[in-house]
Amino acid sequence: MTSYAQSEARTRTAEGWVVFAGIMLFIVGTSNIIFGLTAIFDDEVLTKVGGQLIYWDYTTWGWIHTIGGILMLAAAFGLFAGRTWAVTVAVIFAALNAVAQISWITVYPIWSLIVISLDVIVIYQLTARWNPEP
C-alpha cells in the first residue's frame, strides 16, 4: 500500500470515528432533553438515605439538562457538517455532561452510568482520532 493510500485510509477511518462520535453525541443530547423535560415536569423526588427521607426538587437541573442537550445536538450537527469548532465543543459538553450525571446517580443510577459511558466514548473517539486538516 502506498503512502497516499495509507493516508487516505486513515482519513476515512478518522471521518468514520467523528461520525460515530456525532451519532453518540446526538443520542446523549436527545437523552438529556428527554431527561431534562422529565425532571421539569416531574420535579419532586423522595429518596431514602441512611433511614431518612430526603426531598429533592430537580427543576433547575432539568432546565440545565434540557439546554445542554440542545447545545449537544447543535455540536453533533456541527460534527456531521465537518466543522472544526464542533470537535472542541463536543468534547467540552461530553465532559460536562459526564460530571453532571453524577448528581443524578442517587435517583437514576443505571441511567446515569449509561449516559456517563456514552460521554466517555464520545470523548475518546474525538480526541484519540483527531487529525486537524493542514
N, C-alpha and C positions, 0 to 999 in steps of 0.2 A: 504494500500500500504506500503510495507516495505521501510526501509531507502534506501536500494540499488536500488529499483525500482524507488523511487523518484529521487535519484541522477542520475540514467540512463535517466529518462525523462528530467531532467534539462539539461543534457549534450546534448541530441538530440535537444532540443529547442535552446540551445546556438549555436550548429552547424548550425541549420537552419537559425538563425539570421545572422551568419557570411556569409553563402552562399547568403542570401538576400543582405547583405551589399556589398558583392563581385559583385553581379549582378548589383546593383545600381552604384557601382564604375566603373564597366565596361561600363555601359550606359553613365555616366558622362564623362569618359575618351574618349570614342568614340565621344561623342558630342563635346568635346574640340578639338579633332583632326579635325573634320569637320569644326567647328567654326574657328579654327586657320588657316586652309587651305583657308577658305573663306576670312579671313582677310588678308592673304598673297597675294592672287590673286586679291582681290578687296579691296585695302588698302586705298582708298581715300573716305572719307565720309564728307558730309556737314551737319551740324546741325544748327538749329536756336535756339539761346539762347537769350532771352531778346531783340528781334528785330534785333539781329546781327547774321550774318552767320559765323560759325566757321569751319575751315578746319581741319580735323583730318587725320593723317596718322597712320594706325594701323599695319604696317609691323612688328615692334618689338613685339607688343603684340600678333600678330598672331603666330610668332615663339615660344614665351613663352607658349602659349596655346597648340600648337602642341606638343612640347616637354613634357610639363606637362601631356598632355593626354596620351602620350606613356608611361610615367612613372606610371600613374594611371592604365593603362592596365596591366603593369607588377605587380603592387601591387594587383590588382584584381586576377590575375592568382596565385599569392603567397597565397592569401586567399583561393582560391579553393584547393590549394595543402596543406593547413593546416600549413603554415609557420608562426611562431610567429612574425617574423620581419615585416611581411606584415600588421599586425594589426596597429602597430605604424606608418608605412609608409603611410598606407591608411588614418589614422586619420589626419596626417600632411598634406597630399596632399588635402584631402577634405576641411580642414580648409583654406589652402592657396587658393584653387580654389574659395571658397565662398567669400573670401576677394577680389580676383582678379576680380570676376564677377561684383563687384560694379563699376569698371571702365567702364564697358560696358553698364551700366544701362541707360545712356542717349541715346545710339544708339539703343539698343535692350532691352527695359525694361521687356517685358514679358518673353523673352528667359532667361535673367539674373535671374529673380525671380524663374523660373522653375529650373535652374541649382543650384541656392543657396539652394532651398528647397531639392533637391536631395542630396546635400552635407550635409545638416543638418541631413537628415535621415541616411546617412551612418555613420556620427559621432556618432549619438545616438545609433545605433544598435551595433557598435563596442565597445563603452565604457560602455553602460548600461548592456550589456550581456557578458562582458569579464570575463572569468573564466580561468586563466592560469592553465595549467596542472602541477600537483605536481612533 
